Structure formats: structure tokens, C-alpha cells
Amino acid sequence: MPERTQRGTAVPIAPRAARDDQEIGKRRGTGRTRRGRQTRSQLVDAARAVFERDGFLHARVADICDLAGFSHGSFYTYFVSKEEIFREVVDSVELDLLTPDPSVSTTDPVERIRAANRHYLETYAANSKIMHVIQQVATFDDDVLKIRLQRHEVFARSIERRVRALQEAGIADTGVDAAYAAQALGGMVAYFADLLFNTENGAGFDLDTAVDQLTVLWANALGVRSTG
């Protein structure tokens, strides 16, 4: 939608977040019904595939609609723009990546660390193409960067709580600052995942060895030993 300058010349501008929020309130079919949720989900899945194939800048709403099998009108019933549906893709991927595996039942602290590292690396591997796109977009889109930072802050707080619990149980070194450890150790795993799956330098490494070595580094940093 164009805005006018003081001289009255129409200048097209990119939609802003506030403008998007106003439009969201006007839209119908935002997923309240079963059919609406299914349609929305199909559009998000198609968007992810198009973003992985074409990248963010070259992806088009028309391509997303064609792949999902819906009209352009259907798309704009659920989403204001390409940017909005991309943010939803980002949110879902980051949530999967940073949510601990609920199936882990072991109480051994080292094995729990190992399970968490394996979950992160395997989830990253399954999402490596879209993660590459997300990282690129985060360099110029503040909203995408904000989503990533918020998710990682929640993840870091979760690690911090686990470190404190190990310290209180007498299993981890109490001289380690839990907040610093959470940021450093979480960052180490995130960096290595990107190296392993999204760079040529990762070709000489394999996932299983990465899980083992990251677990050794993590456990040694905290002074944790297996109780098994």
C-alpha cells in the first residue's frame, strides 16, 4: 500500500509489523475450524518447501499457492504476506529444534546430556535446508531474528535450570556459573550443528561421533560423571 510524501507523490513501502497486526484482525478463517487448521497447515508446509527450494527472496506467494493447491485468495485469508508465513515456518522449526525429546527416560546425567545433544543434531539435520534459509533471512529481517533470539533465550534458561539442578544434587561443579555455562554450551552445540550440516567443512565429521564428543565436552565442562 503506498504512502504519500509531503509533495503528494505516491511511494510504495514494505508492510510493517503494525500494519500486519491490523490486517490480521480483519482476516477470516484463521484456523478456528478443523478445515481452517488443515488449510493453514498445508499452506505452511508448502511455504517451507518453496523457501527451501527457491530461498526467501525468490520465493513467491503464487508458488506457495500452486504447491498447496489453493487460490491466492485462500492464502490471503490466512496470511498477510510472504513474510508472515515465513515467520510461522521459522517459529515451528525453532520450536522443534529447541524442545527436549520427551521420550528420554534415563536418570543418568551424562546420558541425558547425550540424548539432548542427539535430539538437537538429528532435528537440525532434518531441517538443515530451511535452517540455512532462516539464518540468511535473520541477517536482514528483525522479526525473524527476534523469533530466533527469543527461542534461544528460552532454551538457554532451560539449560541453566538443569545445570543448577545438577549442582544442587551434588553432581555438577558448583564453581561453574550456570548462566554462562548455558549460553556457552548451548552455543557450542548450535555452532557444531551448523558446521556439520550446512558447510563444506562439516564433511569430515559424522553425527554419532559428534554426539559423543559434544557430550564429553559438555560433561567435562560441568564436572559431571555418569552414575550408571
N, C-alpha and C positions, 0 to 999 in steps of 0.2 A: 504494500500500500504506500503511495507516495506521500511525502510531507512537503509543504511549501516553504520556500525561503522567504526572506523579507521582501524580495523583489517579485515574488509570486511565481517563481519558476519551480515546476514540479521536479523533485529529486527522489528517485527510488531509494529506499533504505531497507536494510535487512530487518526482519521481525525481531523484536526484543522479547525477553522473558515475560515482562509485564503484559505485553500485548498478547502473548501466547496464553497467559493466565486468563485474560478477559475472554479470549476466544473459546477456551476450554469450557467455560461456564455456559456458552451458547450451544455447544455441540450436543447431539443426541447419541444414543447407543454407545455409551462409554463402557459397556461391559456389565451392565446390571442384569441382563438376561443370559441364559445359557448360550443362546445363539450369538449374542453380542460378545461374550467372552471368547467363544470359539473363533469368531471372525477376527477379533483383535489379536488373538494368539497367532492365527495364520498370517496376518499381516506382519507381525513382529518376526516370525520365523522367516518369511520371505525377505524382509528387510535385511536380516542378518546375512542371508545367502547372497544378496545383491551387494552389500557392503564388503563382504569377503571377496567377492569376485571382481568388483569394479573399484573398490576403495570408496572413501566417503565423498570426495569431491566430484567424482564421475558418476556416482550412483544417482538414479533418477526415480522420482515417485512413480512415474509411468512403468518403469521396470519392476518396481516392487509390486504394483497392482497386477501387472501381467503375470508375474510368477505366482502370486497368491490366488489369481483367478477372480479378482474383484475389480469393479469400476473405480475410476478416480473419485467419484462421489462417495463411494464407500470408504475410501481412505480418509477423506476429509471429514467424515462423520466421526472418526476415532482419533485422528491426529491432525494437528495444525500444519505440520511441516515435516520435511525430511529430518531436520534437526531434532524435533521432538521424538520421533520414533527411534532415532539413533540413541538418544539418551535412555530410552527404555531398554534397548538392547544392551547398552553399557551397564545399566543397573542390574539386569538379570544375570549377566556374565560375572560381574564383580561379586554378586551375592553368592553364586555357586562356588566361585573360587575361594572366597574367604569364610565360608561356612564350614565348620568342622564336620567330619564324617560321623554321623550319629550311630553308625554300626560298630564303632570301636568299643569293645567291652573290657579290654585288658586294664589292670590297675598298675602294671609295671610302668614307672615314669618314663623310662627310655623307650619302651615300645609304644607308648602313647605319643611321644615326640616323633618316632619313626612313622607312625600311622598318619600323623598330621602332615608331615613332610611329603609322604607318598600321595596323600589326597591332593595337596596343593599342586605337585608336579603333574600328576595324572590329569587333573582338571585343567591345568594350564595347557597341557599337550592337546587335549580335546578341543580347546578354544584358542589355539595358537594363532590361527588366521585372523580371527576377529580381534584378538588382543593386539596384534600388530597394528591394525587399523585404529583401535582405541588409543593406543599410545601416540600415534601420529596426530589424531584429532585433538588430544589433550594438550598439544603444544600450541594450539591457536583457538580452542573453544573453552572459555572459562567455565561454562556449565558442566561440560564433560570432566574437566579437571577437578571441579568441585565434588562431583559424584565419586570420583576415584579417591580423592583425599578423605572424604567422609567415610567411605567404606574401609579404607586402610587404617583410619584412626580407630574405628570400632574394632577392627582386627587386632590392632596393637594393644588396645585396652584389654581385650580378651586374653592375649598372651601375658600381659602384665599381671592379670589376676591369677593365671596359672602359675607363674613364677613365684608370686607371693605365697600361694598355697603350698608349693613345694618347700619354700623357705620355712614357713610356719610348721610344716611337718618334719623339719629337720633333714630334708632330703637334698636341698639345694644350698649353695653357698650364700650365707646371709650378707656377705660383703659385696655382693652384686646388686647394683641398683636395678630394680625390676622395670622401671620405666625406660631406662636407657637400654637394657637388655632386650626389651620387647621391640623397640624400634630397630636396633642393630640386627638382631637375629631374624626378625620378620623381613627386613630389607635384604639380608643375605639370601634367603630362600627365594624371594621375588626376583632379585637380580639374576640368580643362577637359573631360574626357570626361563627367563627371557633369553639368557645366553644359550641355553640348551635347545630351545625350540624356535627361536626367531633370529639366530645369527649363524653365519658360517663357522664361527669359532666354536660352536657347540657340537660340531660334527664328531669330534674326538671323544665325546662323553656319552655315557648311556644312563638311562633313567634309574635302574636298580642301584648302580654304584653311586649315583648322585644322592639317592635317598640314604644310603648307608653313610656316606661321608658327611652329608649335611647333619645327620643325626649325631654322629660322633662329635662334630664341631659344636653343635647346639648343647649336647650333654656336657662336654668338657667345659664350655663357657660358663655353665651354671653349676658345675661341680656335682652333677647328678650321676648316680650309678644305678645300674639295674638291681631290682630287688628280687628278680626271678631266680 
